[in-house]
Structure formats: structure tokens, C-alpha cells
Amino acid sequence: MFPDPIEVHDPALLAQARAVLDACRSGEEMQQAVLDAVRRNETWRGRQCINLLAPEAPTSPVVRKLLSSEIGTRAAEGHIGSVQRWFAGTRYIDEVEALCVELLKKAFRCRYADHRLMGSMLGNMAVYYAMAEPGDVIMSVAQPFGGHSSNRLDGPAGQRGLKIVDIPFDPVELTVDMDLFRKVAPLVRPKLVTLGLSMTLFPQPVQEMKSVVQEWGGRVFFDGAHQAGLIAGGQFQDPLAEGADVLTGSAGKTFGGPQSGMILWNDPELTVPITNAIFPVLAATHQVNRVAALAVAAAEVIAFGKEFMAQIVRNARALAQALDQRGIPVLGRHKHYTATQQVIADVGALGGGLAVAQLLARANLIANKNLLPHDAPEDWERPSGLRLGTIEVTRLGMKEEEMAQIAELITRVLIGNEAPESVMEDVVELREPFQTLYYCFDHGLPA
């Protein structure tokens, strides 16, 4: 007799899935149930929605094709090179992976790069494994100010056994409070200072922070999950050039690639500890189809990144201004709202981030809830903020004019109290002519 089940997933949705499978008469019908669900998502999210998720980006047709390529069935455990592989028969895989590494180095203007980790959270774990020991003190940004869980107690940093001290943060400027940092950091002497923000609107004082911590040999780690494409495209600060010792990134956001982690650095002394943390600690066979797709995404960023990232930021500022003018408060007004793909709205007076995101989804406008500086960490499920991003709408060829139209659609739901289902028809109409993915070799730049 088994004890009562403990389930973290929605029990009703799991029960619905079991009912669907129980009604199938064969394995082929079970397969078809999966294919039908994928197709429904492709039709709705892929063609009928305006996707404003800041951590989401559609990949180019070539990148998407590579993710289902034959090379993805092959195993490639170890470092590049026949002597360092566990398996024979990897000479072309070595070629693909070497191209990926060199493309990443070229895109980020750095000396070293690694491509093998599935996501940027694993990249952060690799940094903490390579550059800190259990019991060491690190400093990172608290979550209500935009800090990410991977750098806090409930993520890789905490699981590594690190002691975490908050980086002082200015809730208005949305940057590190350097006056306080200069006072606090020498008191705790962190081995590592982590700048990792999932709510990221403006550059951070990397050089100034490095000048403080280098007095006792401390290092600076920049978690650029959201900003990776902007950094590579020259439209944001360059953390490595400003003194950061290591940069991690997610390829699946502004970089416009597959879901993938990237680690980049310049100091040769970090090469052995970082690569040893990646293999054999965190990665074995590491999905060579994803590596090939990442390499092509890097080539796209090298070719189109400057134009793509500049338009992403212009669109974000246009969307933020249009929302603010229509009565939806947006953070950072005095600093032109944002220098990234992100727009952060305070919707506490409109029902809060969770309720607003769910309401907008009924109108085919996809965004996500977000903590704001005045929220408490325990408000995570029902925070005051709404986070919007402009990666996908930009890649589809939309520009500032369309951002004003999107803001009007959002306002009709949130301020005008129109039924989301009625606004949805206008969302679909706006989205319909924008079906081509630009800023890639398939379709070039939008007209």
C-alpha cells in the first residue's frame, strides 16, 4: 500500500492527461495526442498571440531545423579532441563544437568560451563550483530588486553551501547602491560578487565593484542570462571588458538561440576550474544538435545583432512610454524606462501581476508576473509587477508603431475593462501579417 501521493504539478491537469491516454486504443493514438497538443500550441502561441515574455525568443528556421538534426542522436562526452573523448567517431562533432566555441568567442569578444551546459542556471552552478567553496561568502541581488533564484539560497548558490549577503540596491535607480556597497563589501569580504538579475533594465557598475573587491582578491561574476544578445550586439555594457571575471548567458533569450547555457571568460587561470566543473561534474553527453544550433545563432548575432538588439531596445522604450502615457505606471521613467528588452509595469492597483498576466493571456497577450522592489520575497506568487519583453515582436518585424498599438490593446483590457475575448480579435488581426522571422540569414532584415 503506497502512501498518499505528493504531487507538485496541477493534479487536475495530470488527471486530464491520464484520461486522454486511457481513452487511446494504441500507442499510435497516444503519440497523436502529443502531436495534437504540440500543434495546438504552435497555432495559438506561434501565429495568433503577441508574445511579450522577456525570457522567450523564437529561433530562426535554420536553428530550429538543427535541433532535430541527425547529429543530435550522437554522443560526445568529454572535451573537444579525439584523445579527450570517451567515444570514437567524433571527428565531425569535434568540428561542429570547435566552430561553436570560436563563434562564441568572436561574438562576445573574449578569449575563452564553453557551450556544453543545457541552461544558464547550470552555468551559474558551474561558476559557484569552480570559483567558491562551501562556507565562502558571496554577495548577490535580492529577488524583489530583480535578483534571480540561481544566485540565492534556494538555487545553486545556496545548494553549494555559500553564505549569501545582499548587494545594496537602489529601488528607484534600479542599480547597485555604490555608496552602501563600498561600506558593506569590506565588512564581509565576499569571494565572489554576483550581478545576476532577471529584472534587468539598466547597466550595473561592474568596474566600480571590481575595484572594491579586488583589494582582497574577490572576483565579479556577471550573470547575463537576459542581456547576452544585447552584450554581443554591442547595445549594452560589456561586462568582461569592464572587469567581470566571468560571464554566463542564456542563448534562449536576447541571443535568439536554442535553450542553452554559455560561459565566457578571459583569465587563463579560470580555464581549468571552470571546464572541470562543466565536465565531468555537470555535463556528460551534451546534445550536439543544440551545440550546432547555438553555433548558428552566434553567427546570426555576429551578422545581425547590432540592428536586431538596437531595435529591441527602441521597441521596449516605445512600449514602456506608450503604457505609461495610457495610465499604466512603468518603472524607470526618469531613465527612459529601460536599456534592455524588458519593460516593468506596476500593476498592483490593477489586480497584481498574477491576475493581470492571466487576464491578458485571455486576450492572446502573453506576459508574466514579477516582483517589484517594494514587494516582499514571499509575494512571489502574487507580486505587484508585470514584466514584458520585446524580443519576439521585434524578430517578427514590428517596430515603434506596433508597440503603441500593443500598448493600446493592453490598456483596453486593464484600464478600459473590455472583455479580453473581444480584444483578442484585434490582437489576432495585429499579429496576422507578422509571421516572418527576421534578423537571420533566411530572411535578412525587415523592410
Sequence and secondary structure as in RCSB ss.txt:
>XXXX:A:sequence
MFPDPIEVHDPALLAQARAVLDACRSGEEMQQAVLDAVRRNETWRGRQCINLLAPEAPTSPVVRKLLSSEIGTRA
AEGHIGSVQRWFAGTRYIDEVEALCVELLKKAFRCRYADHRLMGSMLGNMAVYYAMAEPGDVIMSVAQPFGGHSS
NRLDGPAGQRGLKIVDIPFDPVELTVDMDLFRKVAPLVRPKLVTLGLSMTLFPQPVQEMKSVVQEWGGRVFFDGA
HQAGLIAGGQFQDPLAEGADVLTGSAGKTFGGPQSGMILWNDPELTVPITNAIFPVLAATHQVNRVAALAVAAAE
VIAFGKEFMAQIVRNARALAQALDQRGIPVLGRHKHYTATQQVIADVGALGGGLAVAQLLARANLIANKNLLPHD
APEDWERPSGLRLGTIEVTRLGMKEEEMAQIAELITRVLIGNEAPESVMEDVVELREPFQTLYYCFDHGLPA
>XXXX:A:secstr
       SS HHHHHHHHHHHHT SSHHHHHHHHHHHHHHHHHIIIII EE  TT     HHHHHHTTSGGGGS 
  BSSSGGGBSSS  HHHHHHHHHHHHHHHHHHT SEEE   SSHHHHHHHHHHHH  TT EEEE  GGGTB GG
GSTTSHHHHTT EEEE  EETTTTEE HHHHHHHHHHH  SEEEEEBSS  S   HHHHHHHHGGGT EEEEE T
TTHHHHHTTSS  TTTTT SEEEEETTTTT SSS EEEEE  GGGHHHHHHIIIIII SS  HHHHHHHHHHHHH
HHHHHHHHHHHHHHHHHHHHHHHHHTT  BTTGGGTS SSSEEEEE GGGT HHHHHHHHHTTTEE EEE  TTS
 GGGTTS SEEEEE HHHHHTT  HHHHHHHHHHHHHHHTS   HHHHHHHHHHHHTT     SBTTTBS  
